[in-house]
Every structure is written in C-alpha cells, then in structure tokens.
Amino acid sequence: MKSERRGLAVGRSPACTLPSPLHHYNTKASITPLTKEAYFTLHSKFQAWQRTRAATTRTAGGNGLAKKIAIAGGLISTPVIGWSLYTLKTTGCGLPPGPGGSIGALEGVSYLVTVGIVG
C-alpha cells in the first residue's frame, strides 16, 4: 500500500480507535419535514406545557418565609450535628447535657430540624 502508518492504511481505522471521519453514517436515511398540521399541534402542546410549568412554579414559590426558616435552621443545626457526630466518634456518646441540659436539647432539636427539612 502506498500510504501506510504503523501497518494500517490511511482512511481506515483499527477496531480500538475511533472510526474514520471520512465515513458517512446513515447516508440513506432521510428526514421528512413536519406537515403544517403536525407542527401546529406540537407547538400548541408545547405552549400548554409551558403555561402549566409557569403556573406550578408561581404557586410553589410562595412568599419565601418557609425557605428562609429552613435555611436558618439548617445553618444552625449543621455545625451542632457535626460536633455531635465528632463527639460520638471520639468518646462513644453524644454531647454532654451542658448547663440545664441546654447543649443536649440543642443537639436533639438540631436532629429534629434536619429531619424536618429533609422530610
């Protein structure tokens, strides 16, 4: 063969590499254009879907107060849970009760907040 590289003819590719960029796949396949009626049917269904999606997004948004409370609760409870898990790993038990049981109560409430946000 006239032009060979590493024992392979140029334009051909071995099974372990990508196919030749000169090869055209599905050259006999043809794409039929949409009829006018099919286009308008598809377009009207898409517009209806967009209206439904927009209405759902508006009602799910609400005033955002619940979202702000969930964010604040998550920002407070996450470090407490991290501290609790670290203490559990190193000592084998949870956080100490603290003065008047406040740290233990904070730990319990933090777990409940996390379950409330996730659930």
Phi and psi in degrees as a GROMACS rama.xvg file:
@    title "Ramachandran Plot"
@    xaxis  label "Phi"
@    yaxis  label "Psi"
@TYPE xy
-69.353  -57.7297  LYS-2
-111.143  104.649  SER-3
-127.683  145.136  GLU-4
-126.567  123.426  ARG-5
51.8103  37.2254  ARG-6
83.5019  3.00605  GLY-7
-115.937  142.744  LEU-8
-71.9355  144.04  ALA-9
-67.855  137.603  VAL-10
98.1773  -17.2706  GLY-11
-107.877  148.752  ARG-12
-125.681  144.645  SER-13
-70.7795  168.237  PRO-14
-66.4228  -20.8157  ALA-15
-91.5341  2.38733  CYS-16
-123.647  -179.62  THR-17
-70.4988  153.463  LEU-18
-68.1162  163.258  PRO-19
-64.9598  137.294  SER-20
-69.7906  -11.6932  PRO-21
-81.6938  -13.6155  LEU-22
-81.0114  130.626  HIS-23
-103.765  120.4  HIS-24
-89.9864  147.596  TYR-25
52.2353  48.5945  ASN-26
-72.1507  -21.6348  THR-27
-88.9886  -11.433  LYS-28
-72.9025  137.811  ALA-29
-122.987  149.495  SER-30
-105.847  121.383  ILE-31
-89.1695  131.97  THR-32
-70.8709  155.778  PRO-33
-71.8522  145.058  LEU-34
-74.8343  166.33  THR-35
-62.3482  -41.4277  LYS-36
-65.8356  -43.0168  GLU-37
-64.5275  -39.1727  ALA-38
-62.3413  -47.0159  TYR-39
-68.477  -34.1125  PHE-40
-63.9268  -47.3174  THR-41
-62.7248  -41.8727  LEU-42
-65.1005  -41.4825  HIS-43
-68.6019  -36.2413  SER-44
-65.7537  -39.2184  LYS-45
-65.2855  -41.6068  PHE-46
-64.8983  -39.4266  GLN-47
-63.6577  -40.822  ALA-48
-62.2013  -42.3054  TRP-49
-63.0581  -41.3864  GLN-50
-64.4678  -41.6624  ARG-51
-64.0243  -42.7768  THR-52
-64.2208  -42.1601  ARG-53
-65.3272  -39.9563  ALA-54
-66.9951  -39.8568  ALA-55
-65.0397  -41.4392  THR-56
-64.3954  -39.8618  THR-57
-65.33  -44.1278  ARG-58
-73.1386  -30.968  THR-59
-74.8998  -23.1686  ALA-60
-66.8862  -45.517  GLY-61
62.2925  -156.111  GLY-62
-92.5415  -9.85984  ASN-63
88.3319  -1.21273  GLY-64
-65.6855  -42.3676  LEU-65
-63.6546  -37.7099  ALA-66
-64.7835  -41.8679  LYS-67
-66.2115  -38.3894  LYS-68
-66.4775  -41.0862  ILE-69
-64.523  -40.1705  ALA-70
-65.3348  -46.5816  ILE-71
-62.3316  -43.2673  ALA-72
-62.8228  -40.0799  GLY-73
-66.744  -38.8143  GLY-74
-68.0719  -30.1928  LEU-75
-83.065  -41.4624  ILE-76
-77.6674  -27.243  SER-77
-61.8009  -49.3059  THR-78
-64.567  -34.0261  PRO-79
-65.1362  -41.9183  VAL-80
-67.1414  -39.7607  ILE-81
-60.0857  -44.6679  GLY-82
-62.4459  -41.7889  TRP-83
-63.5781  -43.9983  SER-84
-67.5432  -37.9106  LEU-85
-63.8617  -43.8785  TYR-86
-64.1372  -39.5396  THR-87
-63.5693  -40.1095  LEU-88
-68.052  -42.0805  LYS-89
-82.6812  -35.5266  THR-90
-107.832  -19.9809  THR-91
91.5199  -1.99931  GLY-92
-139.06  170.216  CYS-93
-73.3765  -164.224  GLY-94
-67.5831  152.211  LEU-95
-68.1935  157.787  PRO-96
-63.9193  -31.2852  PRO-97
76.165  -175.593  GLY-98
-68.1438  117.245  PRO-99
68.5594  17.6086  GLY-100
76.2297  17.0411  GLY-101
-69.6346  -39.4078  SER-102
-70.0268  -41.6125  ILE-103
-63.3014  -39.311  GLY-104
-66.4536  -40.4294  ALA-105
-61.9877  -39.0167  LEU-106
-63.0796  -47.4815  GLU-107
-63.0012  -43.1965  GLY-108
-65.4863  -36.2038  VAL-109
-63.221  -42.1796  SER-110
-64.6973  -40.4709  TYR-111
-65.3695  -38.6384  LEU-112
-62.9944  -43.2289  VAL-113
-63.002  -43.3255  THR-114
-64.1765  -37.9746  VAL-115
-66.5141  -37.3414  GLY-116
-71.7264  -44.2842  ILE-117
-70.1173  -41.7563  VAL-118
